[in-house]
Amino acid sequence: MSFKVFQNNTFPQHVSDLMNLMHMVVFTGSDGEEHWNTYLTLKQKEYISLGLAQYYQCQHCIKHHFKAILRVDNVGKRSLSKNINSMILFLRIDTRTISKSEKEQWIEGWNRFAKKFAAVTDDQLVPYLIGLAIGIARDDDFLIDFCGQKLIKILKEKAIDPRSAIGELETVVIFMKAATSKNRVIDKVEQLLEN
């Protein structure tokens, strides 16, 4: 396999190969031989991945997906950094722990921010894809419902099957959980084994 996402001295090669294959399937819709229908664009998947990388605070994944977005989208580095950081900071607020009036303020703020971020990415789905991905990743009922309902509405307006698109979003979430779990600790594990 020529594409390497995972490669180090401690990760077993067969598992590295499996994760590299999963990366191909998730991001390109192909294992190199077979192809599947995709409902999200590569650009959308990269924005979701960058959002999750920021949320998980995985520097390796942040750098990788930041560069990937710059290859597939005509967005400035500074604008991308500012907007993705702001979005993730906003999404770190756990609406399960705030008052009703604070939640209403959160919703108003989110709607303004999502509209602005959609203009930056030229895609009204992106903020809700990222919000739903983080909601799924942290099992946040409010965020799943809030971003999910808005996402379903937009997908239906665009004649995209919501079940298929959200299923594809889940694959990105699962892949990023595995990738960030590995990439955040690789240096620590390597250092442990060197002692």
C-alpha positions as CSV (number, residue, x, y, z in Angstrom):
1,M,0.0,0.0,0.0
2,S,1.6,3.3,-1.1
3,F,-0.3,5.8,1.0
4,K,0.9,5.9,4.7
5,V,-1.2,7.6,7.4
6,F,0.1,5.4,10.2
7,Q,3.8,4.5,10.3
8,N,6.1,4.0,13.3
9,N,8.1,1.4,15.1
10,T,5.5,0.2,17.6
11,F,2.2,0.1,15.5
12,P,2.0,-3.4,14.0
13,Q,2.3,-3.2,10.2
14,H,-0.9,-5.1,9.5
15,V,-2.8,-2.6,11.7
16,S,-1.1,0.3,9.9
17,D,-2.2,-1.2,6.6
18,L,-5.7,-1.6,7.9
19,M,-5.8,2.1,9.1
20,N,-4.3,3.3,5.8
21,L,-7.0,1.3,4.0
22,M,-9.7,2.8,6.2
23,H,-8.4,6.3,5.4
24,M,-8.7,5.6,1.6
25,V,-12.2,4.2,2.0
26,V,-13.4,7.1,4.2
27,F,-11.8,9.9,2.2
28,T,-12.0,8.7,-1.4
29,G,-14.8,6.1,-1.3
30,S,-12.5,3.4,-2.7
31,D,-10.2,0.7,-1.5
32,G,-8.2,1.1,-4.7
33,E,-10.2,-1.5,-6.5
34,E,-13.9,-1.1,-5.5
35,H,-15.7,2.2,-5.4
36,W,-18.7,3.2,-3.4
37,N,-21.2,6.1,-3.7
38,T,-20.1,9.1,-1.6
39,Y,-22.5,11.8,-0.3
40,L,-20.0,14.2,1.2
41,T,-17.3,15.9,-0.7
42,L,-13.6,15.6,0.1
43,K,-13.6,19.2,1.1
44,Q,-16.4,18.6,3.6
45,K,-14.6,15.6,5.0
46,E,-11.4,17.5,5.4
47,Y,-13.3,20.3,7.3
48,I,-14.9,17.7,9.5
49,S,-11.6,16.1,10.1
50,L,-9.9,19.4,10.9
51,G,-12.7,20.2,13.3
52,L,-12.3,16.9,15.1
53,A,-8.5,17.2,15.1
54,Q,-8.8,20.6,16.8
55,Y,-11.4,19.2,19.2
56,Y,-9.2,16.3,20.2
57,Q,-6.1,18.6,20.2
58,C,-4.0,16.3,18.0
59,Q,-1.2,18.4,16.5
60,H,-0.2,15.8,13.9
61,C,-3.8,15.6,12.6
62,I,-4.4,19.3,12.7
63,K,-1.3,19.9,10.5
64,H,-2.3,17.1,8.1
65,H,-5.9,18.2,7.6
66,F,-5.1,22.0,7.6
67,K,-2.8,21.4,4.7
68,A,-5.4,19.1,3.0
69,I,-8.0,21.8,3.2
70,L,-5.7,24.4,1.7
71,R,-5.2,21.9,-1.3
72,V,-8.9,21.4,-1.9
73,D,-10.4,24.8,-0.9
74,N,-9.5,28.4,-1.9
75,V,-9.4,29.7,1.7
76,G,-6.7,31.8,3.3
77,K,-4.5,30.2,6.1
78,R,-5.3,33.0,8.5
79,S,-9.0,32.9,7.9
80,L,-9.1,29.1,8.1
81,S,-7.2,29.1,11.4
82,K,-9.3,31.9,12.9
83,N,-12.6,30.4,11.9
84,I,-11.9,26.7,12.8
85,N,-10.5,27.7,16.2
86,S,-13.5,29.9,16.9
87,M,-15.9,27.2,15.9
88,I,-14.2,24.5,18.0
89,L,-14.0,26.9,21.0
90,F,-17.7,27.6,20.6
91,L,-18.5,23.8,20.4
92,R,-16.5,23.1,23.5
93,I,-19.4,24.7,25.5
94,D,-21.3,21.8,26.9
95,T,-24.9,23.0,26.6
96,R,-26.0,20.2,29.0
97,T,-24.4,22.2,31.8
98,I,-25.8,25.7,31.1
99,S,-29.1,27.4,32.0
100,K,-32.0,27.7,29.6
101,S,-31.3,31.4,28.9
102,E,-27.6,30.6,28.3
103,K,-28.6,27.8,25.9
104,E,-30.9,30.3,24.0
105,Q,-28.0,32.7,23.7
106,W,-25.8,29.8,22.6
107,I,-28.3,29.0,19.8
108,E,-28.4,32.6,18.6
109,G,-24.6,32.9,18.6
110,W,-24.3,29.5,16.8
111,N,-26.7,30.5,14.1
112,R,-24.7,33.7,13.4
113,F,-21.4,31.9,13.5
114,A,-22.6,29.0,11.3
115,K,-23.8,31.5,8.7
116,K,-20.5,33.3,8.7
117,F,-18.5,30.0,8.6
118,A,-20.7,28.8,5.7
119,A,-19.8,31.9,3.8
120,V,-16.1,31.4,4.4
121,T,-16.3,27.8,3.2
122,D,-18.9,28.5,0.5
123,D,-20.9,25.5,1.9
124,Q,-23.8,25.9,4.3
125,L,-23.4,22.2,5.3
126,V,-19.9,22.5,6.8
127,P,-20.7,24.1,10.2
128,Y,-23.5,21.6,10.8
129,L,-21.4,18.7,9.7
130,I,-18.6,19.7,12.1
131,G,-21.2,20.4,14.9
132,L,-22.8,17.0,14.4
133,A,-19.5,15.2,14.2
134,I,-18.4,16.7,17.6
135,G,-21.9,15.9,19.0
136,I,-21.5,12.3,17.9
137,A,-17.9,12.1,19.2
138,R,-18.9,13.3,22.7
139,D,-22.3,11.7,22.7
140,D,-24.0,15.0,23.2
141,D,-27.8,14.6,22.7
142,F,-28.5,18.3,22.3
143,L,-25.7,18.9,19.8
144,I,-26.7,15.7,17.8
145,D,-30.3,16.8,17.6
146,F,-29.7,20.5,17.1
147,C,-27.0,20.2,14.3
148,G,-28.6,17.0,13.0
149,Q,-32.0,18.5,12.4
150,K,-30.6,21.5,10.6
151,L,-28.3,19.2,8.6
152,I,-31.2,17.0,7.6
153,K,-33.2,20.0,6.4
154,I,-30.3,21.3,4.2
155,L,-29.5,17.8,2.8
156,K,-33.1,17.3,1.8
157,E,-33.2,20.7,0.1
158,K,-30.1,19.7,-1.9
159,A,-31.8,16.3,-2.7
160,I,-29.1,14.4,-0.8
161,D,-30.2,11.3,1.2
162,P,-29.7,12.3,4.9
163,R,-29.2,8.7,6.1
164,S,-26.4,8.1,3.6
165,A,-24.7,11.5,4.2
166,I,-24.9,11.2,8.0
167,G,-23.7,7.6,7.7
168,E,-20.7,8.8,5.8
169,L,-20.1,11.5,8.4
170,E,-20.1,8.8,11.1
171,T,-17.2,7.0,9.2
172,V,-15.2,10.2,9.4
173,V,-15.8,10.5,13.1
174,I,-14.8,6.8,13.7
175,F,-11.7,7.2,11.6
176,M,-10.7,10.4,13.4
177,K,-11.2,8.9,16.8
178,A,-8.8,6.1,15.9
179,A,-6.3,8.4,14.2
180,T,-6.2,11.0,16.9
181,S,-5.9,8.4,19.6
182,K,-2.8,7.0,17.9
183,N,-1.2,10.2,16.7
184,R,-1.6,12.1,20.0
185,V,0.5,9.6,21.9
186,I,3.0,8.2,19.4
187,D,5.9,10.3,20.7
188,K,5.1,9.3,24.3
189,V,4.9,5.6,23.5
190,E,8.2,5.8,21.4
191,Q,9.9,7.5,24.4
192,L,8.6,4.9,26.8
193,L,10.0,2.1,24.7
194,E,13.4,3.8,24.3
195,N,14.0,3.7,28.1
